[in-house]
Amino acid sequence: MRARCNNPNDSDYKDYGGRGIRVCERWDDFSAFYEDMGDRLPGLTIDRIDTNGDYEPGNCRWTDANTQANNKRSNRIVEYRGMEMTMMQLSRLCGVGVGTISYRLKIGYPIEVAVNSKIDLRQCK
């Protein structure tokens, strides 16, 4: 967290400190960080709720990899059956790979066709 926000030599700096993401001054004291965030459970890492916001109380939580994957700036949001969701959420819901759905949408298939794993796409042209 600190390296990606404060060290221009860190490989992730461009996506964090380079965009103006900072770690709040309160968290310069680890005991304050611990007071705000508590214990980290196994398998969880720190995540910013607002991906454009700073690392600070109220904008951070401990989450698993799936939650973090759905909270990325690069996610494409789609509407499916009246709900907005990320492509990863849609993929899990329908059991069709993200790449497959993305490709099908790119070449013009309607979303209902793109997410159907049992459809013969040759019949849809």
C-alpha positions as CSV (number, residue, x, y, z in Angstrom):
1,M,0.0,0.0,0.0
2,R,2.7,2.5,1.0
3,A,5.1,1.5,-1.8
4,R,2.6,1.7,-4.6
5,C,1.5,5.2,-3.3
6,N,4.8,6.7,-2.3
7,N,7.6,5.0,-4.3
8,P,7.9,6.1,-8.0
9,N,10.1,3.0,-8.6
10,D,7.4,0.6,-7.5
11,S,5.9,-1.2,-10.5
12,D,2.3,-0.2,-9.5
13,Y,3.1,3.4,-8.7
14,K,1.6,4.7,-11.9
15,D,-1.8,3.3,-11.0
16,Y,-1.7,4.6,-7.4
17,G,0.6,7.4,-6.3
18,G,1.0,8.5,-10.0
19,R,-2.8,9.1,-10.0
20,G,-2.8,10.9,-6.7
21,I,-3.8,8.1,-4.5
22,R,-2.4,8.6,-1.0
23,V,-2.3,6.8,2.4
24,C,-3.8,9.1,5.1
25,E,-1.4,10.6,7.6
26,R,-3.3,8.9,10.4
27,W,-2.0,5.6,9.2
28,D,1.6,6.7,9.5
29,D,1.1,5.3,13.0
30,F,0.5,1.5,12.7
31,S,-1.5,1.5,15.9
32,A,-4.0,3.9,14.4
33,F,-4.1,1.8,11.2
34,Y,-4.8,-1.3,13.3
35,E,-7.4,0.6,15.4
36,D,-9.2,1.5,12.1
37,M,-8.8,-1.7,10.2
38,G,-8.5,-4.4,12.8
39,D,-7.2,-7.9,12.2
40,R,-6.7,-9.1,8.7
41,L,-8.2,-12.5,8.3
42,P,-6.4,-15.1,6.2
43,G,-6.9,-14.7,2.5
44,L,-8.0,-11.1,2.7
45,T,-6.2,-8.0,1.5
46,I,-6.9,-4.3,1.8
47,D,-9.2,-2.8,-0.8
48,R,-10.4,0.7,-1.4
49,I,-14.1,0.9,-1.8
50,D,-13.9,4.0,-4.1
51,T,-11.0,3.1,-6.4
52,N,-10.3,6.8,-7.0
53,G,-10.2,7.5,-3.3
54,D,-7.3,7.4,-0.8
55,Y,-6.3,4.7,1.6
56,E,-8.1,6.0,4.7
57,P,-10.7,5.1,7.3
58,G,-14.1,4.8,5.7
59,N,-12.7,3.9,2.2
60,C,-10.9,0.7,3.0
61,R,-11.9,-2.8,3.9
62,W,-10.5,-6.3,4.1
63,T,-11.7,-8.3,1.0
64,D,-11.1,-11.5,-0.9
65,A,-9.7,-11.7,-4.4
66,N,-13.1,-12.0,-6.1
67,T,-14.4,-8.8,-4.4
68,Q,-11.3,-7.0,-5.4
69,A,-11.6,-8.2,-9.0
70,N,-15.1,-6.7,-9.2
71,N,-13.8,-3.4,-7.8
72,K,-11.3,-2.5,-10.5
73,R,-11.3,0.7,-12.6
74,S,-10.8,-1.4,-15.7
75,N,-14.0,-3.4,-15.3
76,R,-16.6,-3.2,-18.0
77,I,-20.1,-2.8,-16.6
78,V,-22.9,-4.4,-18.6
79,E,-26.7,-4.6,-18.2
80,Y,-28.2,-8.1,-18.1
81,R,-31.8,-8.7,-17.3
82,G,-32.2,-5.3,-15.8
83,M,-29.2,-5.5,-13.5
84,E,-25.8,-3.8,-13.9
85,M,-22.8,-6.0,-13.2
86,T,-19.2,-6.5,-14.1
87,M,-18.2,-8.9,-16.9
88,M,-16.7,-11.2,-14.2
89,Q,-20.0,-11.3,-12.3
90,L,-21.9,-12.0,-15.6
91,S,-19.4,-14.7,-16.4
92,R,-19.9,-16.4,-13.0
93,L,-23.6,-16.1,-13.2
94,C,-23.9,-17.6,-16.7
95,G,-21.0,-20.1,-16.6
96,V,-19.4,-18.6,-19.8
97,G,-15.8,-17.2,-19.8
98,V,-15.3,-13.5,-19.7
99,G,-13.2,-13.7,-22.9
100,T,-15.9,-15.6,-24.7
101,I,-18.6,-13.1,-23.6
102,S,-16.4,-10.1,-24.6
103,Y,-15.6,-11.6,-28.0
104,R,-19.3,-12.4,-28.7
105,L,-20.4,-8.9,-27.7
106,K,-17.6,-7.3,-29.8
107,I,-18.7,-9.1,-33.0
108,G,-22.3,-8.0,-32.4
109,Y,-24.2,-10.8,-30.7
110,P,-27.0,-9.7,-28.3
111,I,-26.1,-10.2,-24.7
112,E,-28.7,-13.0,-24.2
113,V,-26.9,-14.9,-27.0
114,A,-23.4,-14.0,-25.8
115,V,-23.9,-15.5,-22.4
116,N,-25.6,-18.7,-23.5
117,S,-23.1,-21.6,-23.4
118,K,-25.4,-24.0,-25.1
119,I,-26.3,-22.0,-28.2
120,D,-25.0,-22.8,-31.7
121,L,-23.7,-19.4,-32.7
122,R,-23.7,-20.3,-36.4
123,Q,-27.5,-20.1,-36.2
124,C,-27.4,-16.5,-34.9
125,K,-25.9,-14.8,-37.9
